[in-house]
Amino acid sequence: MKKLILIKTFLLFSFFILYFNNTIAQTSKASMKHIKQEAKDHFPKPKNGDTYVIAHRGAHIGIPENTLAAYKKAIELGCDFVEIDLRKTKDGRFVSVHNSTLDAYTEGKVTGKVGDYTLGELKKMNIGKRVGAEWENERIPTFEEILLLCKGKIGIYLDLKEPDVKAQIRLIKRFGMERDIVWYIPASHMDVIKEVKKNCDECFVMPDPGPKENIAKVFKEVRPRVIATDMGELNEEYMKIAKKYSIKVFVDEDKGTEEEWKKILSWGTDGIQTDNPEHLINYLKNRK
């Protein structure tokens, strides 16, 4: 009789152990699924109605472009993103410079590519005085300086001029800004897009598919939350296809006029990259 009781007790205990372990496993799987879903669904809401305002090279009217001053101004205006152009120095640091060469930014006889100079050498170059004496102390900013400035204040539209994906992602993760950055990469560089996704699943890749006929293919390849385009490709049909796949669209303005913005918005475009973010924000606030 005692043996029977012991056997029943053992079986009952074993059942509870199995049930408990199974419950924990299911809860863990459900939690992970929830976390992944949260990461997938997260995308910042626009600050100015329904339209994202992207400050091209920062808010740079009367301010040196691609500088911390231009990015600070974009934050003050209430932009959603600042566009930065990431290049690599001779000693492997990342800086924001639009052109591949320095000729247009500095005074004197400084020429050559960004990659011909170390960060220390670049930091000695005066890139502000050419715009105005008040910008005498502006220097080429590092990626780290930009991340520190923007964290918690504004998103970053990362134009990946010179990819070094693993190193760039390490910096982004150090600042905990995986979800604050959209990576602009032409869809022709699908290997780079997939490398970003492989190393940072929660990061937002933003391919430029080119013609509207490529949208479906790009969606099938990497399922982006947002894509980029320009006024040479954007039209009503382009937006219909993008919306079919629930993809947001950021467009580069061409003329930057209110008439052009009106057309862009009438098609249901989600964001505009502009050289005059202050004017665009005022337009969005006052449009009927």
Secondary structure as GFF3:
##gff-version 3
##sequence-region A 1 288
A	DSSP	alpha_helix	2	41	.	.	.	ID=ss1
A	DSSP	beta_strand	52	55	.	.	.	ID=ss2
A	DSSP	alpha_helix	68	77	.	.	.	ID=ss3
A	DSSP	beta_strand	81	88	.	.	.	ID=ss4
A	DSSP	beta_strand	94	96	.	.	.	ID=ss5
A	DSSP	three_ten_helix	114	116	.	.	.	ID=ss6
A	DSSP	alpha_helix	119	123	.	.	.	ID=ss7
A	DSSP	three_ten_helix	133	135	.	.	.	ID=ss8
A	DSSP	alpha_helix	143	150	.	.	.	ID=ss9
A	DSSP	beta_strand	155	159	.	.	.	ID=ss10
A	DSSP	alpha_helix	165	174	.	.	.	ID=ss11
A	DSSP	three_ten_helix	178	180	.	.	.	ID=ss12
A	DSSP	beta_strand	181	186	.	.	.	ID=ss13
A	DSSP	three_ten_helix	187	189	.	.	.	ID=ss14
A	DSSP	alpha_helix	190	199	.	.	.	ID=ss15
A	DSSP	beta_strand	204	208	.	.	.	ID=ss16
A	DSSP	three_ten_helix	212	214	.	.	.	ID=ss17
A	DSSP	alpha_helix	215	222	.	.	.	ID=ss18
A	DSSP	beta_strand	226	230	.	.	.	ID=ss19
A	DSSP	alpha_helix	236	244	.	.	.	ID=ss20
A	DSSP	beta_strand	248	252	.	.	.	ID=ss21
A	DSSP	alpha_helix	258	266	.	.	.	ID=ss22
A	DSSP	beta_strand	271	274	.	.	.	ID=ss23
A	DSSP	alpha_helix	277	286	.	.	.	ID=ss24
###
